[in-house]
Amino acid sequence: MLHYLGYFAAIFIGLSLGIMGGGGSILTVPVLVYLMGVSPVLSTAYSLFVVGSTSVVGAWGYFRKGLVSLKTAVVFLIPSLASVFLVRKVLMPAIPHELFTVGNILFTKDLLVLVAFAVLMVGAAVSMIRSKQAEVVLGEELHQKHAFNYLLILGIGLVVGLLTGFVGAGGGFLIIPALVLGARLPMKLAVGTSLAIIALNSLIGFSGDLSAGTPIAWPFILGFLAFALGGIVLGTYLARFIPGAKLKPAFGWFTLAMGTFILTKELLFHHA
């Protein structure tokens, strides 16, 4: 039964990506862990593949409309691709299974990934809840005042690469503000460029897993991807009629609840 819910959730992930240009990928790891029974560390690898592949479809739609800034994407990806590949190929395999104990809680590699992911979910949720006000400010006032900030773009690219590599999420909630603030991109152009960055980041990160010898259950992950792709195709169509900005706050509250649930469950029930 949970597996069927997982495939339904995959459609929802793609749907939200298609309508909002991001956000849905933050649910991929929790869906894989809690509904599909995949281990947390392996689920980050699977998430990179699913998020990267669905983002390619979304980015292509924006690219055809001229809504991808290639210059900005290249600057952002210089540090980002290097960091995400090294995290997946070198850092993740090197982390031991048991790390440390805090009180009666044993922090394993799996638990650390889930806690880090839940914290990221809370940050993404706050960003989405505040997105309506932020988009007005970013899209109008700051767009007028700031020049292209190479250092900001490079710095955020490095941070996003590290986060993407460690938790398997795209990081769009960090990328879009950085593109608008640092590169003066209008919001729609920032969303399209963000999807292109997420696609390359995630797939390069996944290639790090492949080169590190991570075992991949291809029939399972391709089936999951098929449902997500169906969702993003439907979402891209529905985006003509449903403004993504109106859905973000509600999706943000849902993401906040999920992040809080993961933190509570994992920290209360993982004991040494």
N, C-alpha and C positions, 0 to 999 in steps of 0.2 A: 504493500500500500504506500509506504513512504517513497519507494522508487517512482511510483506514478506521480506523486506530489512533486518529486524532484524534477521530472521531465516537464510538468506543468510550470514549475518555477523557472525552468530554462527558457520557456516561451516568454514569461514575464520579464526575465532579464533582457532578452533581445528586444522586447516591446519597449521597455523604458529607454534602452540605448537609442532606438529608432526615433522615439518621440522627443527625448530630452537631450540627446547627444552625449549622454554619459550618465553616471549614477548607478545604473543597473548592475554593472560589473562588480560593485561592492558586495553584492549578495552571492556571487558565484561560489566563493569558498564556504560560507555557512551552508549553502544548499548541498554542496558536495559532501561536507562533513556530517551534517545532521540528518539529511534526507537520503543520501546515496551511500553513506557508510565508508567514505574514503578517508584515509588518515590525513590529519591536518597538513603535514609537510608535503605529501604527494598531491593533495588538493590544490596547493599553491601552484604546482607545476601544471596541473590540468587547467586551472583557472587562467594561467598565462596563455595557454593555447586557445581556450574558448574566447576569452576577452580579446585576444589579438585577432583571431579570425573574424569575429563579429564586427570588430572595429574596422577591419579592412572594408567590409561591405558598407558600413556607415560612412567611412571616410571617402569611398569612391563616389557615393551619391553627392557629397558636398564638393568633391573635386570637380565633378562634371558641371557643377554650377559656378565654378570659379571661387569657391569659398574655402580654399586651403592656401595658406601663405607658405610657400616652399622655403623661402629665405629664413623665416622664423623657425620653421620645423627643423631645418638643418642645424641652426645655431643651438637650439634646444637639445637636439639629439646627440651632439658631439660628446658631452659628458654623460648623458643619460644612457646611451647604448653601452658604453664601456662599463659603467657601474652596474647596470642590471645583468650583463653577461657574467661579470666577475663574481657577483653575489651568488648567482645560480650555479656557476661552474666550480667556484673555489670555496666561498664562505659557507653556503648551506651544507655541502657534504662534510665540511670540517667541524661543524658544531656537534658536540657530543650529545648523546641521548639524554643523560641526566646532567643538569647544570648546577643548581643550588637550591637551598631550602630557605623559605621565609616562614617562620613560625612552624605550623604543621602542614604547609603547602610545599610539595616538591615540584619545582619548576623543571619540567622536561622540555626537550626541543619542541615537541608538539604543543605543549601548553604555552610556551613563550610565543610561538607563531599565532595561536588563537588570541592570546591577550593583546599582542601587538595589533592584530587585525581588528579586534573589537575597539581598541582605542582609535584606530584609523576610521572605523565606521562612525564613531561618535563625532570625530572631527569633520567627516564628510557630511554627516547629518546636520550639524550646525551650519555648515556652509550652504546646504540646500535650503534649510529653513529660512535663512537670511538672504537667499538668492535674489528675491524680487527687489529689495532695497539696494543690494549690492550691484545688481546689473544696471540700475539707473545711474548710480554714481560712477561705476567703472566705464559704462558705455558712453557717458556724456562728459562729465567734468574732467575725469582723469585722462580720458582720451585726448582732450584738448591740451593738457598741460605738460605731458611727459614726452621726452624724446625716446628713441629706441635704446633700451638699457641692456647692453650686452652682458654685463656682469650679473644682473638680476636673472636674465634668461639662462645663462650658464649655471648659476648657482642653484636655481630651482630645478634645472634639468638634472643636476647631480643628485639632489635630494630625492626627486621623483624616481630616478633610476634605482637608488638604494631601496626605497620603499616598495617599488614594483617588484624588485627582485626578492625581497624578504617575505612579503605577504601575498604576492600574486595579484594585486589589484592595479587598475590602470592609473589612478591618481588624478583623474580629470578635475576633481574639486580643487586641486592645487594648480594644475596646469592652466586652466582657463583664466583665473585671476592674474597669473604670471604673464600670460600672453597679452592680456588687455593692459595691464600696468606697464610691463616691460617693453612690449612691442607695439603698443598703441593700436591693437587690432579691434575693430568693431566686434560686438558679441557673436554674431553669426559666423564671422570669419574665424574667431577664436575657437568656437565649437568645432568647426570643420578641421582646423589645424590640430586641435587637441585630439580628435579621433585618429588622425594620421599618426601623431606621436605615440598615442597609446597602442595602436596597431603594431608599429615597428618595435617599440619598447618591449611589448609583451612577447612577440614572436622571437625576438633576439634573446630575451630571457629564457624562453622555452628551449631555444637551441642550446643554451648553456646546460640545461637539464639533460638534453639528449647526449651532448658531448661528455657529460659527467656519468653517463650510464644509468640514469634514472629509468626504472621500468615503467613503460606506458601501456595501459590496456586500451589499444587503439579502437577496437569495436565499441567499447563502452563510451569513450570520450567523443568519438565521431557521431555516435547516436545522440549524445547530449548536445553536441554542437548543432546537429541538424534542427533540433527543436529551438535552440537559441537563434539560429539564422532565420527560421520561419517567423519568430517573434520580431526580429529587427526589420524584416521586409514589411510585415504588417504595420509595425510602428512607424516606419518611414512614410508609408501611405497615410496613416492616421495623423501624422504630424502636420499635414496640410489643414486639418480641421481642429486639432487640439493644440493650443499653445503649450509648449513644454514648460515655460516659466510658471504657469498656473499649477502644474502638477508637482513641481519640485518641492514646495513646502510640505505637502502631504506625504510625499515619498521620503522626505527628510525625517519626519516624525516616525515613520515606519522603520527607517534605518536606525534611528536613535534607539528605538525600542529593541531592535535586534541586537545592537551593540551592547546595550545594557544587559540583555538576557545572557549573551555569551560571557560577559565579564562575571556576572553573578553565578552562572552555572559552573564555569570553569574554576573560579577561585574558591567557591564554596564546596565543591565536590571533588577537587583534586587534592588529595592528602598524601603526605609522606608515610 
